[in-house]
Amino acid sequence: MPRLRAELERELAARQRESDDVGLEMEHLRHSVAGEVDRTWTSAWKSPETVDAKVRARLAGHGGYQSLRVRQRELAELCRTLQDELEKGMTP
């Protein structure tokens, strides 16, 4: 039995909100790591680019951040699937 349009719309909205929340959490972690790197890293080669590279390297090894990245990818795929289902329901 096909899912009702209203049910699909609710599910899509909920997953989009969750994705937004995950994105905010990732941004918060990135900002925290960047602040720590900027405060504690002393180097003659320190520049915005090298700080960014160091932050990206730390986040690559940060289990919580990587879990959030995986969840965000899953949510993006689910949103695409739900959107496709909604669009299929709109065509005759």
Secondary structure by P-SEA (a helix, b strand, c coil): ccccaaaaaaaaaaaaaaaaaaaaaaaaaaaaaaaaaaaccccccccaaaaaaaaaaaaaacaaaaaaaaaaaaaaaaaaaaaaaaaaaacc
